[in-house]
Amino acid sequence: MPDGTSKECVFIEKVLENNYTALMSAKYSGWYVGFTKKGRPRKGPKTRENQQDVHFMKRYPKGQVEIQKPFKYTTVTKRTKRIRPTNPS
């Protein structure tokens, strides 16, 4: 049972191009928190970043002002194609 200290309980907040927020699992890359239209949770492997089920908007309680934080830019390495070794015949 997760106790809140493992990577299973940690999510990475991603701000998408359409200004929505998506929460991605820290342990399983590519798995997002999502809910169906009926409010039921979606399974992690069945979710994608571009699905409406994983898009969330931040809403602050009445009277609380949003504090603007500067974006932090990170570098992303380009994925390389796997080259299979050839068998000499």
C-alpha positions as CSV (number, residue, x, y, z in Angstrom):
1,M,0.0,0.0,0.0
2,P,1.5,3.4,-1.0
3,D,2.3,5.6,2.0
4,G,2.7,8.9,0.2
5,T,6.5,8.8,0.0
6,S,6.9,6.6,-3.1
7,K,7.0,7.8,-6.7
8,E,3.5,6.2,-7.2
9,C,2.1,9.1,-5.2
10,V,4.1,11.9,-7.0
11,F,2.8,13.7,-10.1
12,I,4.4,16.1,-12.5
13,E,2.4,19.1,-13.4
14,K,2.5,20.0,-17.1
15,V,1.1,23.2,-18.6
16,L,-0.1,22.3,-22.0
17,E,-0.1,24.5,-25.1
18,N,-3.9,25.2,-24.7
19,N,-3.2,26.5,-21.1
20,Y,-4.7,23.5,-19.5
21,T,-2.8,21.5,-16.8
22,A,-2.1,17.8,-17.0
23,L,-0.8,15.6,-14.1
24,M,1.7,12.9,-15.2
25,S,2.9,10.1,-13.0
26,A,6.5,10.4,-11.9
27,K,6.9,6.6,-11.8
28,Y,5.2,5.7,-15.1
29,S,6.1,8.2,-17.8
30,G,3.2,8.9,-20.1
31,W,0.5,7.9,-17.6
32,Y,-1.9,10.8,-16.7
33,V,-4.6,11.5,-14.2
34,G,-7.9,11.5,-16.0
35,F,-11.6,11.2,-15.4
36,T,-14.5,10.3,-17.7
37,K,-17.5,12.5,-18.3
38,K,-19.3,10.6,-15.6
39,G,-16.5,11.3,-13.1
40,R,-15.0,7.8,-13.1
41,P,-11.2,7.6,-13.1
42,R,-9.4,6.5,-16.2
43,K,-6.7,3.9,-16.1
44,G,-3.2,5.4,-16.5
45,P,-2.1,3.3,-19.6
46,K,-5.3,4.4,-21.4
47,T,-4.6,8.1,-21.1
48,R,-2.8,10.4,-23.4
49,E,-1.7,14.1,-23.0
50,N,-4.0,15.3,-25.8
51,Q,-7.2,13.8,-24.4
52,Q,-9.8,16.0,-22.8
53,D,-10.1,13.6,-19.9
54,V,-6.7,14.7,-18.6
55,H,-7.1,18.5,-19.1
56,F,-7.6,20.4,-15.9
57,M,-8.0,24.2,-15.1
58,K,-6.7,25.7,-11.9
59,R,-9.3,27.5,-9.8
60,Y,-8.4,29.3,-6.6
61,P,-10.7,29.8,-3.7
62,K,-12.6,33.0,-3.5
63,G,-10.5,35.9,-2.2
64,Q,-7.2,34.1,-3.0
65,V,-5.1,35.7,-5.7
66,E,-3.1,33.6,-8.1
67,I,0.7,34.3,-7.7
68,Q,2.3,34.3,-11.1
69,K,5.4,32.2,-11.2
70,P,8.0,32.4,-14.0
71,F,8.2,29.4,-16.3
72,K,11.2,27.1,-15.8
73,Y,12.6,25.9,-19.1
74,T,14.2,22.5,-19.3
75,T,16.1,20.8,-22.1
76,V,14.7,17.8,-23.7
77,T,16.9,15.3,-25.5
78,K,15.7,14.0,-28.8
79,R,14.8,10.4,-28.9
80,T,17.1,8.3,-31.1
81,K,15.9,5.4,-33.3
82,R,17.1,2.0,-32.1
83,I,19.4,0.3,-34.6
84,R,19.3,-3.4,-34.7
85,P,22.5,-5.3,-35.3
86,T,22.7,-7.1,-38.6
87,N,23.5,-10.8,-38.7
88,P,26.3,-11.6,-41.1
89,S,25.1,-14.5,-43.4
